[in-house]
Amino acid sequence: MSLKISIITICRNIATTIERTLKSIVNQSFQNFEWIVVDGNSDDGTYEIIQKYSSRINTLIHEPDNGIYNAMNKGINNAHGDYLLFINGGDELSDNESLSFASKHLSNYLLVIFDIYLKKNNEIVEWKVPQKIDLYPGSIPHNGTFIARKLFLKYGLYNESFKICADHDFFAKMIEKHKVEYSVHNLFISVFYLDGISITNKKLTEKEDIRIKKKYYPLRFFLDNHFFWKKVFCKLFPHYFDYLSN
C-alpha cells in the first residue's frame, strides 16, 4: 500500500529565498503528496511568489501567526497524509529524487529519519544521523524526519511555549518519554540553510535546550552541572555512562 506524504512549508517575508524551496518541491519525480503552505502574512513579495505555484499547492494559508511552531501546527491541523515532512521556507529537498528515495523506506516506524546537508554561503556540511539516537546533546534534523501524523493526533502538537526548539522537545517526548520506535537511513534528502532563527538567536536556543534537558534528562543534566556528584555517581554506577554512549 502506498503511503501518502504531507509536505508542510511555513514562511514569512523571505522573498529572496522562497523560490528555491518551492521549485525543489514541485520538481519532485514522486508526486504522491499533498502540499500545505502556511505564509505568515508576508508583505515583501513572498506571497506573490507562492501564488505562482498555487496550482500544485493543496492548502494555502495566508494570515498572521504567533511564531514558527504556531504556523507549523496550522499545517499539521490541515494535513491528511500518513507521514508529515517539514520543508520550510528557505530550505530545499536535495534533488528531484529525494521523495522517491525516501518513500521506499517509509514503513511501520512512526519516525523515519534521513541525513541532511547543512549549507551556509557556499559551504556544505553533511549531517549524518547515528543509528542510535541520543537527544540529550541536540535534536535530529527536522527537515530530514518523516513524522507519522498519528503521533500528533495521539500526543499533541508542537509546544508553542518553545520559540526555537519545539521540534527538539517533540522528538525527546516521543523517543525518550514514549519510547516511539524509529528507523534511520543514511540517505541525504534535504538541505538546511544556516541562516534561520535557531542559528541567529543562540542565547534563546541555549535557554530552551536547557529546558529540554531538565525536562527529559534530569539526572544527566544534574550530573553534568555538579562535578562532585558526577564522580560519586560514576563510582557507584560505573557502567551508566558507558550505557549512554552505546
C-alpha positions in Angstrom: 0.0 0.0 0.0 1.3 3.4 -1.0 1.6 5.8 2.0 0.7 9.4 1.4 3.0 12.2 2.4 2.1 15.7 3.6 4.7 18.3 2.9 4.4 21.4 5.1 6.1 24.6 4.3 6.0 27.6 6.5 7.4 31.0 5.7 7.3 34.8 6.2 9.0 37.6 4.3 11.7 35.6 2.6 11.1 36.7 -1.0 14.8 36.2 -1.9 14.9 32.5 -0.9 11.4 31.1 -1.0 11.5 30.1 -4.7 14.3 27.6 -4.2 12.1 25.8 -1.7 9.0 25.9 -3.9 11.0 24.6 -7.0 12.6 21.8 -5.1 9.1 20.5 -4.1 7.2 20.9 -7.4 10.1 19.3 -9.3 10.0 16.0 -7.4 9.6 12.9 -9.5 7.5 11.4 -6.7 4.2 13.3 -6.6 2.0 11.3 -4.2 2.0 14.1 -1.7 -0.2 16.9 -0.5 1.4 20.3 0.0 0.4 22.7 2.7 2.0 26.2 2.7 1.5 28.5 5.6 2.6 32.1 5.0 2.6 34.4 8.0 1.0 37.3 6.1 4.2 38.2 4.2 4.3 41.7 2.8 7.6 41.6 0.9 6.5 39.8 -2.2 6.9 36.2 -0.8 3.2 35.5 -1.0 3.1 36.7 -4.7 5.9 34.2 -5.5 4.0 31.4 -3.7 0.9 32.1 -5.7 2.7 31.2 -8.9 2.7 27.6 -7.6 -0.9 27.6 -6.3 -2.0 25.0 -8.9 0.2 22.4 -7.1 -0.4 23.6 -3.5 -3.3 21.8 -1.8 -3.8 24.2 1.1 -2.5 27.8 1.1 -2.9 29.8 4.3 -2.0 33.5 4.3 -2.6 35.1 7.7 -0.6 36.3 10.8 0.7 33.7 13.2 2.2 33.6 16.6 5.6 32.1 15.7 7.1 29.3 13.7 5.5 26.5 15.7 2.1 28.1 15.6 2.5 28.1 11.8 3.6 24.5 11.8 0.7 23.5 14.0 -1.6 25.1 11.5 0.0 23.0 8.8 -0.4 19.8 10.9 -4.1 20.6 11.5 -4.6 20.8 7.7 -2.6 17.6 6.9 -4.2 14.3 5.9 -1.1 12.3 5.0 0.3 9.2 6.8 3.6 11.0 7.2 4.4 14.7 7.6 7.7 16.3 6.4 8.6 19.9 7.1 10.4 21.7 4.3 10.3 25.2 5.4 10.9 28.4 3.5 14.5 28.9 2.5 15.3 25.2 2.8 15.0 22.6 0.0 14.9 19.0 -1.0 18.4 17.9 -2.0 17.4 16.8 -5.5 14.4 15.8 -7.6 14.6 12.1 -6.4 14.6 12.9 -2.7 10.9 12.0 -2.0 11.1 9.0 -4.4 14.1 7.6 -2.4 12.6 8.4 1.0 9.2 6.9 0.1 10.7 3.5 -0.4 11.8 3.4 3.3 8.5 4.5 4.9 7.2 1.6 6.9 5.7 0.7 10.2 8.1 3.0 12.1 6.5 6.2 13.3 9.6 8.3 12.9 11.7 7.7 9.8 14.9 9.7 9.8 17.3 10.6 7.0 20.5 12.6 6.7 20.6 16.2 5.5 23.1 18.7 4.2 23.8 21.9 6.2 24.7 24.9 4.0 26.0 28.4 4.7 27.1 30.6 1.9 28.9 28.1 -0.5 30.0 25.6 2.2 28.1 22.3 2.6 28.5 20.0 5.6 26.9 16.6 6.0 24.7 15.9 9.0 24.7 12.1 9.4 22.3 10.7 11.9 23.6 7.8 14.1 21.7 4.6 14.2 21.2 5.0 18.0 19.8 8.5 18.7 20.7 10.4 21.8 18.7 13.6 22.1 20.5 14.9 25.1 23.2 16.7 23.2 20.9 18.0 20.5 18.0 17.3 18.1 17.6 15.3 14.9 17.1 17.0 11.6 13.6 18.3 11.4 13.6 18.5 7.6 15.0 15.0 7.4 12.4 13.3 9.5 9.1 11.9 8.4 6.7 12.0 11.3 3.6 9.8 11.4 0.6 12.0 11.7 -0.9 9.7 14.3 1.8 10.8 16.7 0.5 14.4 16.6 -3.1 13.1 17.0 -2.2 10.9 20.0 0.4 13.1 21.8 -0.4 16.6 20.7 1.1 19.3 18.5 4.3 21.3 19.0 4.6 23.1 22.3 4.3 26.7 21.3 5.9 27.9 24.5 9.2 27.0 22.8 10.1 29.6 20.1 13.0 27.7 18.6 13.3 24.2 19.9 9.8 22.8 19.9 10.8 20.2 17.4 13.6 19.0 19.7 11.1 18.9 22.6 8.7 16.9 20.5 11.3 14.4 19.4 12.6 14.0 23.0 9.0 13.4 24.2 8.4 10.8 21.5 11.7 8.9 21.8 12.7 9.4 25.5 9.3 9.5 27.2 7.0 7.4 25.0 9.7 5.1 23.5 8.5 5.6 19.9 10.4 3.3 17.6 12.3 4.9 14.8 14.4 4.0 11.8 17.5 5.8 10.5 18.5 5.7 6.8 21.8 7.2 5.6 20.4 9.0 2.5 20.7 12.8 2.1 17.2 14.1 1.3 17.2 17.8 2.1 19.3 20.9 2.7 19.0 23.1 5.7 20.4 26.7 5.3 22.2 28.0 8.4 20.6 31.4 8.4 17.4 30.8 10.4 16.3 31.9 13.8 17.9 28.9 15.6 21.2 30.0 14.3 20.9 33.7 14.7 19.4 33.6 18.2 21.9 31.4 20.1 21.0 32.6 23.6 17.4 31.7 23.3 18.3 28.3 21.7 20.6 27.5 24.6 17.9 28.5 27.1 15.3 26.3 25.5 17.9 23.5 25.2 18.4 23.6 29.0 14.6 23.4 29.5 14.5 20.2 27.4 17.4 18.6 29.3 15.9 19.3 32.6 12.5 18.0 31.5 13.6 14.7 29.9 17.1 14.1 31.2 17.1 15.5 34.8 19.7 13.1 36.1 22.2 13.6 33.3 21.7 17.4 33.5 22.2 17.4 37.2 25.4 15.3 37.0 26.8 17.4 34.1 26.4 20.5 36.3 27.6 19.1 39.6 31.1 17.6 39.1 31.4 16.2 42.7 28.2 14.2 42.5 29.1 13.0 39.0 32.3 11.5 40.4 30.3 9.8 43.2 27.7 8.5 40.8 30.3 7.1 38.5 31.9 5.2 41.3 28.5 3.8 42.4 27.3 3.1 38.9 30.4 2.7 36.7 28.6 1.5 33.6 25.9 4.2 33.5 27.8 6.5 31.1 29.0 3.5 29.0 25.4 2.6 28.6 24.5 6.1 27.3 27.3 6.1 24.8 26.4 2.7 23.2 
